């Protein structure tokens, strides 16, 4: 028997709003597709699922010879949250974005299940760890701690000719430079364009190496670091 009063139920749902919101706030702050409200709703939904499982178990106490497994509905949340996580994953060429946000949604669903069953300490500690990983490791990845990769923002002014972007992308690929984002804008002069790149460069390659190789491409006139 799992006694569950109205006040306890309200407490668990309120805690789901708070803990889910904390994780969602971090995702919202860095402009990810699944933010504050999405994480709160996922956490509330998984909490309600666990509360419903407990309610069904309590109602069937003494009325059935075989009692249902309270964890069965929770298991469906763990497997079913994948469709929402998949919606936050974006594939751009060879690069994939949104995996961290998808993982945070899955983690929030698990936190909601822990809240629903009354395991407050685990839910609170898990929330602290999830937020720490999202905030601290994001900063570490862009700092000098991880020297294997460097982040670089470039603006390239080049002649607007067929296949020019493909030539530049091929050159960067040959250097093992990952392209995270590309934006193209028309330049003031005719037949010229701005191409803005967000790049991730292997540690063995310097920024000057990238500049030198880009200037070797016919039609590239100017390169600026943003």
TALIN-V57881 format. One record per backbone hydrogen bond with DSSP energy under -1.0 kcal/mol. CO is the residue of the C=O (numbers start at 1). NH is the residue of the N-H. If there is no record, write none. Layout:
BEGIN
<<CO/NH> <CO/NH>>
END
This chain:
BEGIN
<<5/9> <6/10> <7/11> <8/12> <9/13> <10/14> <11/15> <12/16> <13/17> <14/18> <15/19> <16/20> <17/21> <18/22> <19/23> <20/24> <21/25> <22/26> <23/27> <24/28> <25/29> <26/30> <27/32> <28/31> <35/39> <36/40> <37/41> <38/42> <39/43> <40/44> <41/45> <42/46> <43/47> <44/48> <45/49> <46/50> <47/51> <48/52> <49/53> <50/54> <51/55> <52/56> <53/57> <54/58> <55/59> <56/60> <60/63> <60/64> <69/72> <71/75> <72/76> <73/77> <74/78> <75/79> <76/80> <77/81> <80/83> <81/85> <82/86> <85/88> <86/89> <90/97> <92/95> <95/92> <97/90> <98/102> <99/103> <100/104> <101/105> <102/106> <103/107> <104/108> <105/109> <106/110> <107/111> <108/112> <109/113> <110/114> <111/115> <112/116> <113/117> <114/119> <115/118> <118/120> <119/123> <120/124> <121/125> <122/126> <123/127> <124/128> <125/129> <126/130> <127/131> <128/132> <129/133> <130/134> <131/135> <132/136> <135/139> <136/140> <137/141> <140/143> <145/147> <148/203> <150/201> <152/199> <153/226> <154/197> <155/224> <156/195> <157/221> <157/222> <158/193> <159/161> <161/164> <163/167> <164/168> <165/169> <166/170> <167/171> <168/172> <169/173> <170/174> <171/175> <172/177> <173/176> <178/200> <181/198> <183/196> <185/194> <189/192> <191/160> <192/187> <193/158> <194/185> <195/156> <196/183> <197/154> <198/180> <198/181> <199/152> <200/178> <201/150> <202/205> <206/210> <207/211> <208/212> <209/213> <210/214> <211/215> <214/217> <217/220> <219/159> <222/157> <224/155>>
END
